[in-house]
Amino acid sequence: MNVVDYLFLESECLDKDFVIGPNETITYKQVYKDSMMLASYLKNLVGEKEGILLACENSIFSIVAYLAIIKSGNFCIPIDPLIEQGNFEYIVKTTKSKCLVFSNKFTKTISKSIDHQINENEFHDIIKNPDLGIAGFSDEFDSNRIAEILYTSGSTGKPKGVVISHKNIIANTNSIIGYLKLNSDDIMGVVLPFYYCYGLSLLHTHLKVGASLVLINNFIFLPTVINNIKNYKCTGFAGVPSHFQILLKKSESFKNTNFPHLRYVTQAGGKLHNNFIEEFINIFPSIEFFVMYGQTEATARLSYLPPEKLKEKIGSIGKPIPDVFLKVLNESCESVETGGLGEIVAKGDNIMLGYYEDEEATKAVLKNGWLYTGDIGWIDEDGYIFLESRKKEIIKVGGKRVSPKEIEEVIVSVNEVVDCTITGFHDDLLGEAIKASVVLVDDCEEKQIKKQILEECYKKLQIYKVPQLICFEEKIQVSSSGKKIKPHSII
């Protein structure tokens, strides 16, 4: 089954609004009609099984275009409209895409190799064309076909194309709906972009259950975010760690606002330190807080921690979502004992087909049907998984392995600290030494806070884990998806 048919199975004729908000609204029926019209146009234009680039911020246009590309039998390649020119050219060259659908905010130089360009204005002309009929789409469809390629930052600096099938999306969507108990009454406040797998999972799940989305594109304007969540009666909010850190540390009005309709929030896209989670649930005890873990290579989601277990298992990424299997393996690929460290591996119908045109990278992470996540963790006696660090983030100080997350957790416990990133730097004596990059709330005395940080570190950490260097940054450096960019990392 084509995943678009699956998503609209019960909702294609609904008069209910799918997108609501201050800027745009559209019903399910209209989304379905417009996406079918554009899908017919694209199928006639480029055929099938071709890669079509989509460069657009969250909007009704981007939703319709995304669904249309996949329904047409082609695969969508969503990219940030503010993507660097070099990365854009690399993706065009790698995918050999001949078609680009883009918003007015996309201003890159477009390669002559792209034969077909469709902007927002042309899109509106296409869907309003009375002479354009709905193309014939076969009911027989291989769900293992490519639905989309999601590009992520590679360790070499070159983006890696994660190949996701129709089956992958269907499987992950079913699982997420199940554990979040989503239904048609839900309204999700969306600050995550749809070119990011976490953002796409919101689109897929809420479309499937007949729920609604409120598109909030400017997270930088916190009062607008808060007002939209409250005024449009959002029942859900999803964010990466930086979203919650900024809301809790940079906005007193957020902490003092009552959200009577907000049923739950979800957090993924990296570890949110325990003290932020504890602060949130203390301020909003009636709002369920779902800690989640996943990867683009898993379509989106791999595990979740039920809110009722949050206080008991604080720091855990929980257990596998429905129909996904997780294990922790040592370097000999054997399951570790309870409490033992190893690499988290995953199996399920949501695991990617591989990296596009990169057989070597695919073989490095897909082994015997399992995805090797590159994350180091351990399992407790109750089967809950705890994330220790990324395999590549481990710092070796004098031959001793140090997890950055352990140190970060201590430093962010200082009340004036908004964020902390621990990295290693070369040291002639120790091999590597530890650097802490710290973001503070406004109007703090750095010298005094540095003293507090060191006091906490000496009190709670072994001496070799205490940072040798503490630097202060003006703000959290984040990508366009809201995920934190680590100092000196290659994007």
N, C-alpha and C positions, 0 to 999 in steps of 0.2 A: 504493500500500500504506500502511495505517496504520502509523506507526512502531512502535507497541507490538507488532504482529504480526511486524514485522521483527526487533525485539529478542528476541522469544521463539521465533523460528523453529526453533532447534535445542535450546531449553532448557526448554520449558514443562513437560516431564514429569520433569525432573531431581530426584532425591532429595537432591542435594548442597545444602549450606547456601549461600545467596547472601549473607546478612548473618551475620557471626560477631562475637564480642566478649563483653565482660563483662556487658553489660546485656540484649542481645537477640540471638536467632538465628531464622532462618527459611529454609526450603528454597525452591528455585526453584519447585517444584510448588505450594507454598502461596502464594507471592507471586502466581503466575499465577492460581490459583483465587480468591484474595481480590480481586485487581484486576478480574477478570472479573465477580465478583458485584457489586462496588461500581459498576463501569461500567454494568451492567444497571440498577441502581437509579437512577443519575444520568440515564441515557437516558430512563427512564420518568418521572423527576421534572422534567427541564427540556428534554427533546428533544435537538436537536443544534445545532451551530454557535453555541453560547453561550459566553461567557467565565465560567469558574468560578475563583474566588480560592482559593488554597491558602496558608495562613499557618501554617507549622510548622517547627520545628527538625528536623535530620536524625534520622530514626527509621524503623522499619519502617512505621509509620502513614503517614509522609510519602511514602515510596516507593510504597506501594500506592495511596494517594490520587492521586499524580501520574500513575501509569500508568493508573489507572481513568478519570480525567478525560479524558485524551487518547484512550483506547480508546473511550470513550462517544460519540465524534464531536464533542465539544466541545473548547475550547482552554483550557489551564491558564494561570493567571496567578499564578506563585509569588511570594510576598512574604515579607520578613523578619517573623517574629512580633513583633519589637520595633520595627517601623516607627513613625515619628512619626504621630500622629493626623491631622495635616493632609495628609500624603502619602497615607495610607490613604484618606481621604475623596476626594482628588483622583483616585486610581486607580479607586475605585468609581464616581465620577461620570463619568469619561472612558470607562470600558469598559461602563458600564450593566449591570454584572454583577448577577445576581439570586440568586447562590448562593455561599456561603462555606464552605469546609472548613477547620477550624482546630484547633490543639492547645490544651492547657490553659494554655500559656504566653502565648497571645494574649489580651490584656486590653483591647483598644481598644473604644471605644463603637461598636457596629455600627449602621450606618444602617438606618432602617426600609425603605429601598428594596430591601434584600436580603431576598428572600422566603424563601429556604431556607438554614438554618444547620445544618451537620453538625459536631459536635465528636467528640473521640476516643471517648467513651463510646457515642455513637450509632453511630459507625462500627463498633464491635465488635458491636453488636446487629444491624446491617444484614448484615454478612458471615456471621453465624451463623443468620440467618433461614432455616429450612428451606423456607419457602413462596416464597422469592425464587429464581426460575429465571434461567438465563443468557439474556439477550435475544438476539434474532437480529441478528447483525452481518453486513452485506453484504461479500462478498469484493471487490466493486468499490468502490474508494475513490480519490479524487483526492489524490495525494500533495502537490499544491500547496496544499491546504487548510491553514489555520492550525492549528498544534499547540500553540503557546504564545506568550505575550507576556511578555518579560522587561523589567522596568523598570529603567532606569539613571538616574543623576543627570544632569540637563541643565544646560547653561551658564547658563540663566536661573533655575535653582533648582527648576524644575518637572521631575519625572521624565519621561523619554521611554520610550514603550513600543516595544520592538524586536519586530517581528512575525516569528516563526520558523515555517516550514512543516515538515510531515512530511518532505518531500524534503530540506530543509536539514539536519535532524538525521541522516537516513540517510547523506547524503553526508559530513558531517563525522565521523561515527562510523566509517565505513569507512576514511577517510583516517588518522585517529588510530590505529586498530588496526593499520594497515599499517606506519606508521613506528616505532611503539613495540614492534611484534612481540608484542602481547598474546596470551595464550592462557589456557586454562581452569585452569592451575596458578597463575595470578597472584592475589595478595591485596593489595588496595590499602588503605593507611591513609588514611582520609578526614577531614581537618580543614576542608575547604572546604564551605560550605553549598550545598544543592541549589537555593536560589533565585538562585544565581550561576552563570553559564554554564560556568565552569571546573569547578565542583562537579558540575553536571549532566553534563558530558562524561565524568566518571569513572563516574557511574551508567550512562550509555548504553553506554560501551565495555565495561565489565566485565560488564554484563548480557548483552550480545551474545555475548561469547566464552565464557560459562559460568564466569567467575571469581568471586571473592568480595570483599566489602567489610568493613572494620572501621570502624565509626562512632566517631570521636573528637571529641566535641562541645566539650570544654573545653581548648583549646590553652593557656590561661593556666596550667594545671597541668602544667608541663613533664615532671616525673618520670612522670606518668600517660601522657603522649604517648609518651615514650621506651619505657616498659614495654610499652605496647600494640603498638607497632611491632615490638618484639623478641619478646614472648611469643606473639603471634598470627602470627609468621613472615611478616610483610608483605614482599612482593617489590617493592612500589612505594610511593612517597610523593610527594604533589603539594602544592606550596605557592606562595604569593606571596612577594615579597621580604621582607616583615616576618617571615614564619615562619622563613626561613633566617637572617636577621640575629639574631633573638632566640635561636634554637638555638645559633648559633655564638658569640654574645657574652654570653649570659646563662646558659649551661648548660655547665659544665665536664664534667658527667656525660655529656652528649650526645657531646662530642668524645672521651670516653674509653670509650664503649660500642662493643662489637663487634656489628654487625648482620649475622650470617652469611647471612640469607636475602634481604636487601635488594638486589635486582638493579639498580634504577634509581630516580632521583628526577626529577621534572619541575618546572620553574619558569616561571611566566607571571604575568600580572597586573601588569606594570610591569617596569622594568629593575632587575635585581639587579647591584650594582656589581661590577666585575671582581675586586677583592680578596677579596670574600666567596666568589665562585665558586672562585677559586684556593685559598683556605683550605679549602673543602669538599673539593675533589678531592685536595688534598695529605693531608688527614686520612683520607679514604676513597677511595683510589685504585682500588679494585675496584668501586665503585658508579658506574654510568653516570649522568652528569648531562646532562639534556636542557634546554637553554635554548629556550623557546618564545615565540611572539608571536601575539596574536590580539585579537579584539574581540567583544563581544556581538553586534554587527551581522554578524559572520561565523559565528554560531552558537557558536563558541568559538575555533577555531584557524586560523591563516593560514600560519605558518612554523615551522620548528624547525632547530636546529643539532645535527647528529649529534655524540655524545660524542667520537668519535674525531677530530673537527675542533676540539674545544673549545680546546685550547692554541694551535693555529695561528691560529684565528679568534676569539680571545677578544674579547668586546664585540659580536659579530655576533648577529643574530636568525636567521641561517641562510638557508635557501632555502625556497621554497614547499612546503607539504605536498602529497602526491599529489592530483592533479586540481584544484589551485588555481594561479592565475596571478597574479604580482605584477609591477608595474612602478613605476618612479620617474619622475614627470613634473614638468616645470617649470611656471611660471605660464601658459605658452602651451599647456599640455597636450601637450607633446612629450617623448619619452623623453630623459632626460639622459645625457650621456656618463659613462663610468666615473669615479667619484669626485665627480661633480657632485651638488649637493643638490637635492632636490625632494620632492614629496609622494608617499607610498606609496599605490598604488591596487591593488585586488584584484578578481579575478573567479573565479567558481566556483559550483557548485550549493549551496554552503553560505552564500551571501550572503543576508541577510534580504530579506523582501518589502518592508520599509519601516518607517517609524514609524507607530504606530497613530493614526489620525485626525489626522495631521499631514503634509499634502501638501507644505507649504513646506519643512519640515525634511528630508523624504525626497528632494526634488529637489536639495537642497543637497549631498547625499552620494552619491546614486545617479545616475550620469551615463553614458549610453550603455552600460549593462550593467556598469559598473565601480563599486566602492565606493571613495570617496575617504575614506581613513582619518583624515585630519587629522594624521598623523604625518610628520615630515620625516626623510628618510634618504638614504643613498647606497649604490651598489653597487660592490664592488671588481672587480678584473680577473678573478676566478674566479666571479663571479656571486653572492657572498654579500652580504647586505643588512645595513647598519649603521644603527641608529636614532640620530638626532641629538637630536630633541626633539619635543614636541607643538607644532603650529603656533601654538597660543595661549599657549605657555609661553615663547616667545622673548622675551628681555629686550633692549631697545635702550638701550645706555649711550653717551651722546654720539653717537648715530646708528649705533653699531656693534652688530651682532647678536651676542648672547651666548646660548649654549646652557647651561641650568642643569646638565645632566648632566655636562658637562666639569668644572665646578667641584666638583660633588658627588663625583665620582670621586677628585679630589685630596684632599678633606677626609676622606673615609672611609678613606683610606689611613693616617691617623693611628690607631695601634693602639687608643687609648682611645675612639674614636668608634664608636657603634653605628649611627647614622643621621644623614643630613644632607639638608635640603631647601633649595634655593635658590629665592628669589622676588625679584621686583622691587618697589621702592617709589618713590614720587614724589620727584624731586630737582629743585630749581629750576634748577640749572646743567646737569646731565647729561640731564634728562628722566626717566630712571630710574636708580636705584642698586641695588646688590645686597645682599640680606640672606641670611645663612646661619642656619637654625634647626637646632641640633645636639643630638643625644641622646648622652650619654656612658654608659660602664659605671659601675657603682656606685663611690662613694667616690673620685671624681677631683677634683683641684684645678682649678676652672674657669679661673682666671687663667693657670695654667701651660699648660693645654691650648689656650687661646686663642692664646697665644704660639706654640705648636707649629703650630697651624693656619695662622696668618699666615705663618710661616716657610716652610711647605710651599707655600702659595699663591704667595708671591713667588718661590719657587724654580722652580715649574713652570708658572705662568700669566703671561700678559701683564698689565701693571699694572691695566688697566681692568677685568679680570675678577676682581680680588681683592675680596672682600666688604667693603663699608664698615661693615656692621653684623653682629655675630655674637651670636646669642641662644642660650641653653641651655634646652632643654625637658626635663621629667622623664622622658618616655617617648614612644615612637612613637605618634602618634594614628592609629588604624586604624578602618576601618568594620567592620561585622559580618561581612563576607566576608574580613577580614584585609588588605584593600588600604589603603595609606597615605592618610590625609586630609591634604592640604597645608594649612599655616597660612593662615587667612583664606579658604579656598575655600568655595564654597557647595555644600552637599550636598543 
